[in-house]
Amino acid sequence: MDYQFLKEKHRNIRQQQEKSLSIRIHRSLSWLKKAEQETDNDAKFIFLWICFNAAYAGDFGQQLSERGRFKDFIQKLVDRDKDKQLYDLLFKEFTGSIKELISNKYIFEPFWKALREHDASNQWEERLQKSVYFATKVIDEKKTELLLSVVFDRLYVLRNQLIHGGATWQSELNRVQLKDGTKMLGKLIPVILSIMIEETELGMGDIMYPVI
């Protein structure tokens, strides 16, 4: 499933879609196309994240928090994923990579918070262990929406490192998590867009920057 396939799929249904949903998909697809053309993982990850943001971000004026908006978005996707595409990716293709991702302290925000605050209590280690235990339990119980939330929590830290200049371009220090994260986003986002394209409306509200 790639840009060209999704673009054609969207072209056949966009006239029936709620305008804001159609714009989200149109913008997101443009960034997916760019991401597919990239060979550099740093740039590819950034373009894929913009693609993801274009799909779900809401109006700043809404009262829902960023985490709450994301949780609501994930639930909508899982509820409408009739073919269990997200389930198959998470529990059949990416289980091994996800376990490595969630146990990696370098994309676990409490680790960096403790470092910044010179906290020598190692409480972040306990929190990481609890997080890994929770994620492992979620994997065992096959709970798609919860596992997606955990995965994107880790990927969000990786996103912050890149977007906010907290990493060196092509640094050797973050290659493993960046490679795995880029691969996951590259598979997850087309599936997310495919699910969105099949809907005439998702009740996601206004887009941040409407076409005027």
HULIN-V70083 format. One record per residue. N is the residue number from 0. RES is the residue in one small letter. SS is DSSP state (hx for helix, st for strand, lp for the rest). D_FIRST is the distance of its C-alpha to the first C-alpha in Angstrom with 2 decimals. Layout:
n: <N:N>
res: <RES:RES>
ss: <SS:SS>
d_first: <D_FIRST:D_FIRST>
This chain:
n: <0:1:2:3:4:5:6:7:8:9:10:11:12:13:14:15:16:17:18:19:20:21:22:23:24:25:26:27:28:29:30:31:32:33:34:35:36:37:38:39:40:41:42:43:44:45:46:47:48:49:50:51:52:53:54:55:56:57:58:59:60:61:62:63:64:65:66:67:68:69:70:71:72:73:74:75:76:77:78:79:80:81:82:83:84:85:86:87:88:89:90:91:92:93:94:95:96:97:98:99:100:101:102:103:104:105:106:107:108:109:110:111:112:113:114:115:116:117:118:119:120:121:122:123:124:125:126:127:128:129:130:131:132:133:134:135:136:137:138:139:140:141:142:143:144:145:146:147:148:149:150:151:152:153:154:155:156:157:158:159:160:161:162:163:164:165:166:167:168:169:170:171:172:173:174:175:176:177:178:179:180:181:182:183:184:185:186:187:188:189:190:191:192:193:194:195:196:197:198:199:200:201:202:203:204:205:206:207:208:209:210:211>
res: <m:d:y:q:f:l:k:e:k:h:r:n:i:r:q:q:q:e:k:s:l:s:i:r:i:h:r:s:l:s:w:l:k:k:a:e:q:e:t:d:n:d:a:k:f:i:f:l:w:i:c:f:n:a:a:y:a:g:d:f:g:q:q:l:s:e:r:g:r:f:k:d:f:i:q:k:l:v:d:r:d:k:d:k:q:l:y:d:l:l:f:k:e:f:t:g:s:i:k:e:l:i:s:n:k:y:i:f:e:p:f:w:k:a:l:r:e:h:d:a:s:n:q:w:e:e:r:l:q:k:s:v:y:f:a:t:k:v:i:d:e:k:k:t:e:l:l:l:s:v:v:f:d:r:l:y:v:l:r:n:q:l:i:h:g:g:a:t:w:q:s:e:l:n:r:v:q:l:k:d:g:t:k:m:l:g:k:l:i:p:v:i:l:s:i:m:i:e:e:t:e:l:g:m:g:d:i:m:y:p:v:i>
ss: <lp:lp:hx:hx:hx:hx:hx:hx:hx:hx:hx:lp:lp:hx:hx:hx:lp:lp:hx:hx:hx:hx:hx:hx:hx:hx:hx:hx:hx:hx:hx:hx:hx:hx:hx:hx:hx:lp:lp:lp:hx:hx:hx:hx:hx:hx:hx:hx:hx:hx:hx:hx:hx:hx:hx:hx:lp:lp:lp:lp:lp:lp:lp:lp:lp:hx:hx:hx:hx:hx:hx:hx:hx:hx:hx:hx:hx:hx:hx:hx:lp:lp:lp:lp:hx:hx:hx:hx:hx:hx:hx:hx:hx:lp:hx:hx:hx:hx:hx:hx:hx:hx:lp:lp:hx:hx:hx:lp:hx:hx:hx:hx:hx:hx:hx:hx:lp:lp:lp:lp:lp:lp:hx:hx:hx:hx:hx:hx:hx:hx:hx:hx:hx:hx:hx:hx:hx:hx:hx:hx:hx:lp:lp:hx:hx:hx:hx:hx:hx:hx:hx:hx:hx:hx:hx:hx:hx:hx:hx:hx:hx:hx:hx:lp:lp:lp:lp:lp:lp:lp:lp:hx:hx:hx:hx:hx:hx:hx:hx:hx:hx:hx:hx:hx:hx:hx:hx:hx:hx:hx:hx:hx:hx:hx:hx:hx:hx:lp:lp:lp:lp:lp:lp:lp:lp:lp:lp:lp:lp:lp:lp:lp>
d_first: <0.00:3.80:7.20:8.27:6.21:7.13:10.43:11.34:10.72:12.90:15.37:16.20:17.20:18.37:21.98:22.20:21.07:23.50:23.92:23.38:20.07:18.87:20.18:18.49:15.03:16.12:17.46:14.66:12.17:14.92:15.01:11.32:11.94:15.05:13.70:11.37:14.66:16.68:17.99:20.39:19.33:21.85:20.52:16.82:17.66:19.74:17.24:14.64:17.61:18.60:15.20:15.79:19.38:18.73:16.86:19.69:22.88:25.83:29.19:31.53:34.24:32.77:34.68:31.78:31.39:28.25:27.84:28.68:26.21:23.40:24.61:24.73:21.18:19.86:22.05:20.77:17.15:18.34:20.63:18.00:15.36:16.59:14.20:14.92:11.41:13.15:15.98:14.21:12.76:16.24:18.50:17.04:15.02:16.65:20.16:21.95:20.41:21.09:24.67:25.24:23.84:26.09:29.12:28.92:31.85:30.73:28.04:30.37:32.12:35.49:35.96:35.97:38.09:40.66:40.75:41.32:44.02:45.67:45.33:46.61:46.44:43.13:42.10:38.57:38.48:39.41:36.75:34.11:35.34:35.21:31.68:30.56:32.53:30.97:27.39:28.34:29.87:26.79:24.71:27.43:27.49:23.70:23.83:20.32:21.49:24.19:22.13:19.58:22.71:24.12:21.07:20.84:24.63:24.46:21.66:23.79:26.68:24.68:23.63:27.35:28.46:26.42:26.90:30.58:31.51:32.03:30.48:31.15:28.51:27.41:29.90:30.31:30.97:27.51:25.31:24.34:23.30:21.59:19.57:18.60:18.08:15.80:13.66:13.64:12.93:10.03:8.38:10.34:10.00:6.47:7.72:10.99:10.15:8.64:11.96:13.94:12.96:14.26:17.54:20.40:21.88:21.61:25.11:24.17:27.06:27.59:25.51:27.41:27.80:27.75:27.80:31.54>
